[in-house]
Amino acid sequence: QVQLRESGGGSVQPGGSLTLSCAASGFTFSRYGVAWYRQAPGKEREFVAHISILGSNRIYADSVKDRFTISRLDSINTVYLQMNSLKPEDTAVYYCSVVVVSQYWGQGTQVTVSS
């Protein structure tokens, strides 16, 4: 079955950096685009970034453009989210997601940006 497992979250100060990883299994990873979403306390889950197959197209939410970079390594079925210049408003649980007939989600990884 489709499984997604996020890792790499943690606590950082404003202006810091983190790299999240999403390890996938249970489907032919190289044939699917993958997205990152996030959900802050008391808010709805929101789109962060998407990477297409082969990494040929990348889309970002306006709030993270020029600060976050999504990438993928098909040889190990993993998608990354490099996050730079982090702000307190980036604090959220971050999820990766893929649509393989249905939409699947990982369990999420917490990112906290605070001084």
N, CA, C and O atoms as a Tinker XYZ file with bonds, in Angstrom:
   460  protein
     1  N      0.833000   -1.175000    0.000000    73     2
     2  CA     0.000000    0.000000    0.000000    64     1     3
     3  C      0.889000    1.254000    0.000000    63     2     4     5
     4  O      2.067000    1.215000    0.353000    81     3
     5  N      0.273000    2.350000   -0.407000    73     3     6
     6  CA     1.014000    3.608000   -0.460000    64     5     7
     7  C      1.353000    4.057000    0.957000    63     6     8     9
     8  O      0.491000    4.110000    1.834000    81     7
     9  N      2.627000    4.378000    1.157000    73     7    10
    10  CA     3.069000    4.910000    2.448000    64     9    11
    11  C      3.994000    6.095000    2.210000    63    10    12    13
    12  O      4.845000    6.080000    1.321000    81    11
    13  N      3.804000    7.109000    3.022000    73    11    14
    14  CA     4.642000    8.305000    2.997000    64    13    15
    15  C      5.117000    8.577000    4.417000    63    14    16    17
    16  O      4.332000    8.527000    5.364000    81    15
    17  N      6.387000    8.859000    4.556000    73    15    18
    18  CA     6.935000    9.092000    5.898000    64    17    19
    19  C      7.813000   10.333000    5.875000    63    18    20    21
    20  O      8.869000   10.350000    5.243000    81    19
    21  N      7.362000   11.372000    6.574000    73    19    22
    22  CA     8.109000   12.625000    6.656000    64    21    23
    23  C      9.096000   12.585000    7.803000    63    22    24    25
    24  O      8.880000   11.893000    8.798000    81    23
    25  N     10.172000   13.326000    7.662000    73    23    26
    26  CA    11.161000   13.477000    8.728000    64    25    27
    27  C     11.901000   14.783000    8.530000    63    26    28    29
    28  O     11.783000   15.422000    7.485000    81    27
    29  N     12.666000   15.178000    9.538000    73    27    30
    30  CA    13.504000   16.361000    9.420000    64    29    31
    31  C     12.979000   17.603000   10.104000    63    30    32    33
    32  O     13.645000   18.639000   10.100000    81    31
    33  N     11.791000   17.519000   10.694000    73    31    34
    34  CA    11.259000   18.672000   11.390000    64    33    35
    35  C     12.039000   18.975000   12.658000    63    34    36    37
    36  O     12.895000   18.198000   13.081000    81    35
    37  N     11.729000   20.116000   13.254000    73    35    38
    38  CA    12.403000   20.498000   14.485000    64    37    39
    39  C     12.120000   21.936000   14.830000    63    38    40    41
    40  O     11.227000   22.563000   14.260000    81    39
    41  N     12.892000   22.460000   15.774000    73    39    42
    42  CA    12.746000   23.838000   16.221000    64    41    43
    43  C     13.949000   24.652000   15.761000    63    42    44    45
    44  O     15.095000   24.240000   15.942000    81    43
    45  N     13.681000   25.802000   15.171000    73    43    46
    46  CA    14.752000   26.685000   14.700000    64    45    47
    47  C     14.391000   28.121000   15.011000    63    46    48    49
    48  O     13.228000   28.451000   15.241000    81    47
    49  N     15.404000   28.970000   15.014000    73    47    50
    50  CA    15.170000   30.394000   15.210000    64    49    51
    51  C     14.788000   31.045000   13.878000    63    50    52    53
    52  O     15.102000   30.513000   12.813000    81    51
    53  N     14.123000   32.175000   13.937000    73    51    54
    54  CA    13.819000   32.905000   12.695000    64    53    55
    55  C     15.090000   33.158000   11.893000    63    54    56    57
    56  O     16.133000   33.510000   12.444000    81    55
    57  N     14.980000   32.971000   10.590000    73    55    58
    58  CA    16.131000   33.099000    9.711000    64    57    59
    59  C     16.893000   31.811000    9.497000    63    58    60    61
    60  O     17.789000   31.748000    8.655000    81    59
    61  N     16.550000   30.790000   10.248000    73    59    62
    62  CA    17.234000   29.504000   10.139000    64    61    63
    63  C     16.737000   28.662000    8.983000    63    62    64    65
    64  O     15.874000   29.076000    8.209000    81    63
    65  N     17.308000   27.462000    8.885000    73    63    66
    66  CA    16.986000   26.563000    7.783000    64    65    67
    67  C     16.696000   25.152000    8.299000    63    66    68    69
    68  O     17.198000   24.736000    9.343000    81    67
    69  N     15.888000   24.444000    7.552000    73    67    70
    70  CA    15.615000   23.035000    7.791000    64    69    71
    71  C     15.389000   22.366000    6.447000    63    70    72    73
    72  O     14.951000   22.997000    5.486000    81    71
    73  N     15.697000   21.074000    6.399000    73    71    74
    74  CA    15.359000   20.284000    5.219000    64    73    75
    75  C     14.484000   19.113000    5.638000    63    74    76    77
    76  O     14.881000   18.285000    6.457000    81    75
    77  N     13.299000   19.058000    5.070000    73    75    78
    78  CA    12.378000   17.956000    5.325000    64    77    79
    79  C     12.542000   16.889000    4.253000    63    78    80    81
    80  O     12.865000   17.192000    3.104000    81    79
    81  N     12.318000   15.647000    4.638000    73    79    82
    82  CA    12.357000   14.527000    3.710000    64    81    83
    83  C     11.030000   13.795000    3.748000    63    82    84    85
    84  O     10.360000   13.755000    4.780000    81    83
    85  N     10.657000   13.222000    2.625000    73    83    86
    86  CA     9.451000   12.398000    2.519000    64    85    87
    87  C      9.849000   11.117000    1.796000    63    86    88    89
    88  O     10.124000   11.137000    0.596000    81    87
    89  N      9.880000   10.013000    2.520000    73    87    90
    90  CA    10.229000    8.722000    1.940000    64    89    91
    91  C      8.956000    7.991000    1.552000    63    90    92    93
    92  O      8.050000    7.833000    2.370000    81    91
    93  N      8.887000    7.542000    0.297000    73    91    94
    94  CA     7.673000    6.933000   -0.236000    64    93    95
    95  C      7.874000    5.455000   -0.540000    63    94    96    97
    96  O      8.986000    5.015000   -0.835000    81    95
    97  N      6.790000    4.699000   -0.465000    73    95    98
    98  CA     6.817000    3.289000   -0.838000    64    97    99
    99  C      5.423000    2.840000   -1.227000    63    98   100   101
   100  O      4.434000    3.507000   -0.924000    81    99
   101  N      5.354000    1.689000   -1.908000    73    99   102
   102  CA     4.060000    1.118000   -2.256000    64   101   103
   103  C      3.505000    1.537000   -3.600000    63   102   104   105
   104  O      2.391000    1.148000   -3.952000    81   103
   105  N      4.257000    2.324000   -4.363000    73   103   106
   106  CA     3.829000    2.714000   -5.703000    64   105   107
   107  C      5.081000    3.077000   -6.506000    63   106   108   109
   108  O      6.174000    3.207000   -5.956000    81   107
   109  N      4.893000    3.235000   -7.820000    73   107   110
   110  CA     6.028000    3.562000   -8.684000    64   109   111
   111  C      6.305000    5.056000   -8.574000    63   110   112   113
   112  O      5.738000    5.870000   -9.304000    81   111
   113  N      7.167000    5.384000   -7.667000    73   111   114
   114  CA     7.402000    6.764000   -7.250000    64   113   115
   115  C      7.727000    7.680000   -8.424000    63   114   116   117
   116  O      7.222000    8.800000   -8.492000    81   115
   117  N      8.551000    7.223000   -9.334000    73   115   118
   118  CA     9.027000    8.092000  -10.419000    64   117   119
   119  C      7.920000    8.527000  -11.366000    63   118   120   121
   120  O      8.125000    9.441000  -12.164000    81   119
   121  N      6.777000    7.909000  -11.301000    73   119   122
   122  CA     5.676000    8.210000  -12.214000    64   121   123
   123  C      4.669000    9.209000  -11.652000    63   122   124   125
   124  O      3.653000    9.494000  -12.286000    81   123
   125  N      4.950000    9.741000  -10.458000    73   123   126
   126  CA     3.963000   10.610000   -9.815000    64   125   127
   127  C      4.590000   11.907000   -9.309000    63   126   128   129
   128  O      5.726000   11.936000   -8.834000    81   127
   129  N      3.802000   12.981000   -9.430000    73   127   130
   130  CA     4.175000   14.211000   -8.760000    64   129   131
   131  C      3.891000   14.089000   -7.271000    63   130   132   133
   132  O      3.050000   13.296000   -6.846000    81   131
   133  N      4.602000   14.883000   -6.490000    73   131   134
   134  CA     4.458000   14.850000   -5.032000    64   133   135
   135  C      4.354000   16.292000   -4.529000    63   134   136   137
   136  O      4.991000   17.202000   -5.060000    81   135
   137  N      3.550000   16.469000   -3.511000    73   135   138
   138  CA     3.340000   17.807000   -2.956000    64   137   139
   139  C      3.659000   17.849000   -1.464000    63   138   140   141
   140  O      3.619000   16.834000   -0.768000    81   139
   141  N      3.973000   19.045000   -1.002000    73   139   142
   142  CA     4.071000   19.334000    0.432000    64   141   143
   143  C      2.927000   20.277000    0.803000    63   142   144   145
   144  O      2.611000   21.214000    0.070000    81   143
   145  N      2.319000   20.008000    1.952000    73   143   146
   146  CA     1.306000   20.857000    2.542000    64   145   147
   147  C      1.722000   21.151000    3.980000    63   146   148   149
   148  O      2.631000   20.521000    4.521000    81   147
   149  N      1.044000   22.112000    4.581000    73   147   150
   150  CA     1.289000   22.369000    6.004000    64   149   151
   151  C     -0.006000   22.800000    6.686000    63   150   152   153
   152  O     -0.932000   23.307000    6.053000    81   151
   153  N     -0.037000   22.583000    7.988000    73   151   154
   154  CA    -1.204000   22.980000    8.776000    64   153   155
   155  C     -0.734000   23.587000   10.080000    63   154   156   157
   156  O     -0.111000   22.922000   10.907000    81   155
   157  N     -1.044000   24.867000   10.249000    73   155   158
   158  CA    -0.713000   25.584000   11.473000    64   157   159
   159  C     -1.852000   25.408000   12.475000    63   158   160   161
   160  O     -2.982000   25.118000   12.082000    81   159
   161  N     -1.564000   25.582000   13.767000    73   159   162
   162  CA    -2.615000   25.431000   14.775000    64   161   163
   163  C     -3.810000   26.340000   14.498000    63   162   164   165
   164  O     -3.648000   27.542000   14.289000    81   163
   165  N     -4.991000   25.768000   14.497000    73   163   166
   166  CA    -6.198000   26.551000   14.298000    64   165   167
   167  C     -6.471000   26.966000   12.873000    63   166   168   169
   168  O     -7.412000   27.715000   12.611000    81   167
   169  N     -5.650000   26.485000   11.938000    73   167   170
   170  CA    -5.821000   26.860000   10.530000    64   169   171
   171  C     -6.038000   25.621000    9.672000    63   170   172   173
   172  O     -5.760000   24.495000   10.086000    81   171
   173  N     -6.545000   25.861000    8.461000    73   171   174
   174  CA    -6.739000   24.759000    7.536000    64   173   175
   175  C     -5.399000   24.361000    6.900000    63   174   176   177
   176  O     -4.457000   25.151000    6.849000    81   175
   177  N     -5.346000   23.144000    6.429000    73   175   178
   178  CA    -4.156000   22.680000    5.732000    64   177   179
   179  C     -4.006000   23.464000    4.435000    63   178   180   181
   180  O     -4.988000   23.694000    3.729000    81   179
   181  N     -2.781000   23.875000    4.119000    73   179   182
   182  CA    -2.555000   24.680000    2.925000    64   181   183
   183  C     -1.427000   24.106000    2.085000    63   182   184   185
   184  O     -0.515000   23.454000    2.593000    81   183
   185  N     -1.513000   24.363000    0.798000    73   183   186
   186  CA    -0.512000   23.912000   -0.153000    64   185   187
   187  C      0.784000   24.690000    0.044000    63   186   188   189
   188  O      0.768000   25.894000    0.299000    81   187
   189  N      1.908000   23.982000   -0.078000    73   187   190
   190  CA     3.212000   24.623000    0.030000    64   189   191
   191  C      3.983000   24.538000   -1.295000    63   190   192   193
   192  O      4.438000   25.554000   -1.819000    81   191
   193  N      4.123000   23.320000   -1.829000    73   191   194
   194  CA     4.923000   23.144000   -3.047000    64   193   195
   195  C      4.580000   21.816000   -3.710000    63   194   196   197
   196  O      4.100000   20.887000   -3.061000    81   195
   197  N      4.833000   21.743000   -5.001000    73   195   198
   198  CA     4.599000   20.511000   -5.768000    64   197   199
   199  C      5.734000   20.333000   -6.762000    63   198   200   201
   200  O      6.231000   21.297000   -7.344000    81   199
   201  N      6.136000   19.074000   -6.944000    73   199   202
   202  CA     7.143000   18.765000   -7.950000    64   201   203
   203  C      6.583000   17.690000   -8.866000    63   202   204   205
   204  O      6.037000   16.688000   -8.404000    81   203
   205  N      6.723000   17.905000  -10.176000    73   203   206
   206  CA     6.194000   16.961000  -11.156000    64   205   207
   207  C      7.182000   15.815000  -11.362000    63   206   208   209
   208  O      8.272000   15.806000  -10.790000    81   207
   209  N      6.778000   14.846000  -12.195000    73   207   210
   210  CA     7.691000   13.751000  -12.519000    64   209   211
   211  C      8.952000   14.303000  -13.176000    63   210   212   213
   212  O      8.899000   15.273000  -13.932000    81   211
   213  N     10.053000   13.691000  -12.884000    73   211   214
   214  CA    11.383000   14.091000  -13.372000    64   213   215
   215  C     11.809000   15.448000  -12.817000    63   214   216   217
   216  O     12.885000   15.940000  -13.158000    81   215
   217  N     10.990000   16.055000  -11.976000    73   215   218
   218  CA    11.332000   17.364000  -11.441000    64   217   219
   219  C     11.278000   18.473000  -12.476000    63   218   220   221
   220  O     11.879000   19.531000  -12.293000    81   219
   221  N     10.559000   18.234000  -13.561000    73   219   222
   222  CA    10.557000   19.177000  -14.673000    64   221   223
   223  C      9.745000   20.429000  -14.392000    63   222   224   225
   224  O      9.943000   21.451000  -15.048000    81   223
   225  N      8.839000   20.365000  -13.432000    73   223   226
   226  CA     8.020000   21.521000  -13.105000    64   225   227
   227  C      7.838000   21.606000  -11.587000    63   226   228   229
   228  O      7.539000   20.603000  -10.939000    81   227
   229  N      8.016000   22.780000  -11.034000    73   227   230
   230  CA     7.878000   22.987000   -9.590000    64   229   231
   231  C      6.984000   24.201000   -9.364000    63   230   232   233
   232  O      7.128000   25.236000  -10.014000    81   231
   233  N      6.079000   24.044000   -8.443000    73   231   234
   234  CA     5.134000   25.107000   -8.123000    64   233   235
   235  C      5.225000   25.392000   -6.635000    63   234   236   237
   236  O      5.355000   24.473000   -5.827000    81   235
   237  N      5.156000   26.682000   -6.269000    73   235   238
   238  CA     5.255000   27.088000   -4.871000    64   237   239
   239  C      4.111000   28.016000   -4.500000    63   238   240   241
   240  O      3.620000   28.779000   -5.331000    81   239
   241  N      3.696000   27.942000   -3.251000    73   239   242
   242  CA     2.792000   28.952000   -2.714000    64   241   243
   243  C      3.544000   30.281000   -2.658000    63   242   244   245
   244  O      4.757000   30.315000   -2.449000    81   243
   245  N      2.815000   31.357000   -2.844000    73   243   246
   246  CA     3.449000   32.683000   -2.831000    64   245   247
   247  C      4.177000   32.941000   -1.514000    63   246   248   249
   248  O      5.201000   33.625000   -1.487000    81   247
   249  N      3.648000   32.394000   -0.431000    73   247   250
   250  CA     4.212000   32.670000    0.892000    64   249   251
   251  C      5.593000   32.038000    1.096000    63   250   252   253
   252  O      6.321000   32.433000    2.007000    81   251
   253  N      5.958000   31.066000    0.263000    73   251   254
   254  CA     7.245000   30.391000    0.451000    64   253   255
   255  C      8.165000   30.546000   -0.759000    63   254   256   257
   256  O      9.319000   30.119000   -0.729000    81   255
   257  N      7.650000   31.153000   -1.810000    73   255   258
   258  CA     8.454000   31.310000   -3.023000    64   257   259
   259  C      9.747000   32.050000   -2.704000    63   258   260   261
   260  O      9.752000   33.001000   -1.921000    81   259
   261  N     10.828000   31.614000   -3.307000    73   259   262
   262  CA    12.177000   32.187000   -3.131000    64   261   263
   263  C     12.808000   31.859000   -1.799000    63   262   264   265
   264  O     13.945000   32.257000   -1.544000    81   263
   265  N     12.090000   31.129000   -0.924000    73   263   266
   266  CA    12.678000   30.688000    0.344000    64   265   267
   267  C     12.760000   29.173000    0.431000    63   266   268   269
   268  O     13.698000   28.631000    1.017000    81   267
   269  N     11.779000   28.484000   -0.151000    73   267   270
   270  CA    11.715000   27.023000   -0.084000    64   269   271
   271  C     12.062000   26.443000   -1.455000    63   270   272   273
   272  O     11.790000   27.052000   -2.490000    81   271
   273  N     12.665000   25.260000   -1.441000    73   271   274
   274  CA    12.971000   24.549000   -2.673000    64   273   275
   275  C     12.558000   23.087000   -2.537000    63   274   276   277
   276  O     12.971000   22.394000   -1.607000    81   275
   277  N     11.738000   22.632000   -3.477000    73   275   278
   278  CA    11.329000   21.225000   -3.489000    64   277   279
   279  C     12.194000   20.481000   -4.499000    63   278   280   281
   280  O     12.513000   21.007000   -5.565000    81   279
   281  N     12.567000   19.259000   -4.157000    73   279   282
   282  CA    13.374000   18.447000   -5.066000    64   281   283
   283  C     13.041000   16.979000   -4.839000    63   282   284   285
   284  O     12.364000   16.626000   -3.873000    81   283
   285  N     13.522000   16.130000   -5.737000    73   283   286
   286  CA    13.241000   14.696000   -5.597000    64   285   287
   287  C     14.445000   13.882000   -6.035000    63   286   288   289
   288  O     15.234000   14.308000   -6.878000    81   287
   289  N     14.569000   12.690000   -5.437000    73   287   290
   290  CA    15.617000   11.749000   -5.802000    64   289   291
   291  C     14.931000   10.415000   -6.038000    63   290   292   293
   292  O     14.677000    9.661000   -5.099000    81   291
   293  N     14.633000   10.129000   -7.298000    73   291   294
   294  CA    13.836000    8.950000   -7.618000    64   293   295
   295  C     14.540000    7.643000   -7.262000    63   294   296   297
   296  O     13.882000    6.633000   -7.009000    81   295
   297  N     15.877000    7.656000   -7.241000    73   295   298
   298  CA    16.612000    6.423000   -6.944000    64   297   299
   299  C     16.344000    5.911000   -5.533000    63   298   300   301
   300  O     16.510000    4.723000   -5.257000    81   299
   301  N     15.927000    6.818000   -4.632000    73   299   302
   302  CA    15.615000    6.392000   -3.264000    64   301   303
   303  C     14.195000    6.789000   -2.857000    63   302   304   305
   304  O     13.863000    6.829000   -1.672000    81   303
   305  N     13.363000    7.081000   -3.864000    73   303   306
   306  CA    11.928000    7.347000   -3.616000    64   305   307
   307  C     11.714000    8.417000   -2.547000    63   306   308   309
   308  O     10.931000    8.227000   -1.616000    81   307
   309  N     12.405000    9.524000   -2.684000    73   307   310
   310  CA    12.352000   10.560000   -1.652000    64   309   311
   311  C     12.170000   11.944000   -2.272000    63   310   312   313
   312  O     12.771000   12.271000   -3.296000    81   311
   313  N     11.336000   12.737000   -1.632000    73   311   314
   314  CA    11.159000   14.145000   -1.975000    64   313   315
   315  C     11.645000   14.978000   -0.795000    63   314   316   317
   316  O     11.469000   14.606000    0.366000    81   315
   317  N     12.262000   16.115000   -1.120000    73   315   318
   318  CA    12.816000   16.990000   -0.091000    64   317   319
   319  C     12.148000   18.361000   -0.152000    63   318   320   321
   320  O     11.634000   18.775000   -1.191000    81   319
   321  N     12.168000   19.045000    0.973000    73   319   322
   322  CA    11.749000   20.440000    1.027000    64   321   323
   323  C     12.824000   21.195000    1.808000    63   322   324   325
   324  O     12.903000   21.109000    3.034000    81   323
   325  N     13.642000   21.930000    1.073000    73   323   326
   326  CA    14.668000   22.774000    1.692000    64   325   327
   327  C     14.017000   24.100000    2.056000    63   326   328   329
   328  O     13.471000   24.790000    1.195000    81   327
   329  N     14.079000   24.452000    3.335000    73   327   330
   330  CA    13.410000   25.654000    3.822000    64   329   331
   331  C     14.465000   26.605000    4.393000    63   330   332   333
   332  O     15.153000   26.281000    5.361000    81   331
   333  N     14.575000   27.770000    3.783000    73   331   334
   334  CA    15.531000   28.791000    4.228000    64   333   335
   335  C     14.793000   30.039000    4.706000    63   334   336   337
   336  O     13.607000   30.217000    4.432000    81   335
   337  N     15.500000   30.882000    5.411000    73   335   338
   338  CA    14.932000   32.151000    5.893000    64   337   339
   339  C     13.591000   31.920000    6.584000    63   338   340   341
   340  O     12.610000   32.608000    6.307000    81   339
   341  N     13.565000   30.962000    7.468000    73   339   342
   342  CA    12.307000   30.592000    8.109000    64   341   343
   343  C     11.762000   31.715000    8.979000    63   342   344   345
   344  O     12.509000   32.461000    9.611000    81   343
   345  N     10.433000   31.812000    8.990000    73   343   346
   346  CA     9.725000   32.835000    9.735000    64   345   347
   347  C      8.809000   32.172000   10.761000    63   346   348   349
   348  O      8.443000   31.008000   10.596000    81   347
   349  N      8.435000   32.890000   11.810000    73   347   350
   350  CA     7.499000   32.294000   12.786000    64   349   351
   351  C      6.203000   31.800000   12.135000    63   350   352   353
   352  O      5.619000   30.814000   12.585000    81   351
   353  N      5.758000   32.478000   11.088000    73   351   354
   354  CA     4.530000   32.053000   10.417000    64   353   355
   355  C      4.682000   30.767000    9.605000    63   354   356   357
   356  O      3.702000   30.251000    9.068000    81   355
   357  N      5.911000   30.250000    9.514000    73   355   358
   358  CA     6.130000   28.952000    8.879000    64   357   359
   359  C      5.891000   27.798000    9.857000    63   358   360   361
   360  O      5.914000   26.632000    9.461000    81   359
   361  N      5.664000   28.119000   11.122000    73   359   362
   362  CA     5.399000   27.088000   12.121000    64   361   363
   363  C      4.134000   26.310000   11.766000    63   362   364   365
   364  O      3.060000   26.888000   11.599000    81   363
   365  N      4.281000   24.996000   11.656000    73   363   366
   366  CA     3.163000   24.145000   11.248000    64   365   367
   367  C      3.618000   22.691000   11.268000    63   366   368   369
   368  O      4.802000   22.391000   11.422000    81   367
   369  N      2.653000   21.803000   11.109000    73   367   370
   370  CA     2.956000   20.410000   10.793000    64   369   371
   371  C      3.005000   20.305000    9.269000    63   370   372   373
   372  O      2.075000   20.724000    8.580000    81   371
   373  N      4.079000   19.752000    8.760000    73   371   374
   374  CA     4.286000   19.629000    7.320000    64   373   375
   375  C      4.013000   18.198000    6.876000    63   374   376   377
   376  O      4.492000   17.239000    7.480000    81   375
   377  N      3.228000   18.078000    5.799000    73   375   378
   378  CA     2.832000   16.776000    5.270000    64   377   379
   379  C      3.243000   16.652000    3.809000    63   378   380   381
   380  O      3.174000   17.625000    3.058000    81   379
   381  N      3.667000   15.472000    3.407000    73   379   382
   382  CA     3.790000   15.228000    1.977000    64   381   383
   383  C      2.570000   14.438000    1.522000    63   382   384   385
   384  O      1.917000   13.754000    2.310000    81   383
   385  N      2.284000   14.551000    0.238000    73   383   386
   386  CA     1.056000   13.964000   -0.292000    64   385   387
   387  C      1.259000   13.544000   -1.732000    63   386   388   389
   388  O      2.011000   14.169000   -2.480000    81   387
   389  N      0.571000   12.467000   -2.110000    73   387   390
   390  CA     0.599000   11.999000   -3.493000    64   389   391
   391  C     -0.791000   11.491000   -3.849000    63   390   392   393
   392  O     -1.500000   10.937000   -3.009000    81   391
   393  N     -1.163000   11.686000   -5.098000    73   391   394
   394  CA    -2.445000   11.183000   -5.589000    64   393   395
   395  C     -2.176000    9.958000   -6.450000    63   394   396   397
   396  O     -1.675000   10.065000   -7.570000    81   395
   397  N     -2.513000    8.804000   -5.916000    73   395   398
   398  CA    -2.417000    7.550000   -6.654000    64   397   399
   399  C     -3.820000    6.957000   -6.625000    63   398   400   401
   400  O     -4.142000    6.145000   -5.757000    81   399
   401  N     -4.636000    7.361000   -7.561000    73   399   402
   402  CA    -6.082000    7.091000   -7.563000    64   401   403
   403  C     -6.741000    7.910000   -6.456000    63   402   404   405
   404  O     -7.597000    8.750000   -6.734000    81   403
   405  N     -6.355000    7.679000   -5.228000    73   403   406
   406  CA    -6.800000    8.494000   -4.102000    64   405   407
   407  C     -5.633000    9.334000   -3.587000    63   406   408   409
   408  O     -4.476000    9.083000   -3.924000    81   407
   409  N     -5.950000   10.321000   -2.776000    73   407   410
   410  CA    -4.891000   11.150000   -2.209000    64   409   411
   411  C     -4.413000   10.530000   -0.900000    63   410   412   413
   412  O     -5.210000   10.180000   -0.029000    81   411
   413  N     -3.085000   10.402000   -0.783000    73   411   414
   414  CA    -2.465000    9.841000    0.399000    64   413   415
   415  C     -1.629000   10.901000    1.111000    63   414   416   417
   416  O     -1.080000   11.815000    0.497000    81   415
   417  N     -1.555000   10.742000    2.429000    73   415   418
   418  CA    -0.827000   11.676000    3.276000    64   417   419
   419  C      0.122000   10.917000    4.187000    63   418   420   421
   420  O     -0.141000    9.775000    4.562000    81   419
   421  N      1.219000   11.556000    4.536000    73   419   422
   422  CA     2.069000   11.034000    5.576000    64   421   423
   423  C      1.530000   11.454000    6.938000    63   422   424   425
   424  O      0.464000   12.063000    7.036000    81   423
   425  N      2.281000   11.121000    7.991000    73   423   426
   426  CA     1.828000   11.426000    9.349000    64   425   427
   427  C      2.193000   12.842000    9.760000    63   426   428   429
   428  O      1.678000   13.357000   10.753000    81   427
   429  N      3.090000   13.481000    8.991000    73   427   430
   430  CA     3.470000   14.854000    9.271000    64   429   431
   431  C      4.709000   14.970000   10.141000    63   430   432   433
   432  O      5.058000   14.057000   10.889000    81   431
   433  N      5.362000   16.116000   10.025000    73   431   434
   434  CA     6.523000   16.425000   10.858000    64   433   435
   435  C      6.413000   17.879000   11.312000    63   434   436   437
   436  O      6.119000   18.763000   10.508000    81   435
   437  N      6.647000   18.119000   12.584000    73   435   438
   438  CA     6.442000   19.443000   13.175000    64   437   439
   439  C      7.636000   20.353000   12.896000    63   438   440   441
   440  O      8.789000   19.964000   13.082000    81   439
   441  N      7.341000   21.552000   12.452000    73   439   442
   442  CA     8.352000   22.603000   12.292000    64   441   443
   443  C      7.939000   23.774000   13.164000    63   442   444   445
   444  O      6.829000   24.290000   13.034000    81   443
   445  N      8.820000   24.189000   14.043000    73   443   446
   446  CA     8.557000   25.315000   14.935000    64   445   447
   447  C      9.643000   26.364000   14.741000    63   446   448   449
   448  O     10.832000   26.079000   14.886000    81   447
   449  N      9.218000   27.581000   14.411000    73   447   450
   450  CA    10.149000   28.691000   14.209000    64   449   451
   451  C      9.879000   29.723000   15.296000    63   450   452   453
   452  O      8.830000   30.366000   15.307000    81   451
   453  N     10.825000   29.873000   16.198000    73   451   454
   454  CA    10.614000   30.743000   17.346000    64   453   455
   455  C     11.947000   31.181000   17.916000    63   454   456   457
   456  O     12.928000   30.438000   17.891000    81   455
   457  N     11.965000   32.408000   18.432000    73   455   458
   458  CA    13.168000   32.905000   19.082000    64   457   459
   459  C     13.112000   32.624000   20.577000    63   458   460
   460  O     14.043000   32.969000   21.305000    81   459
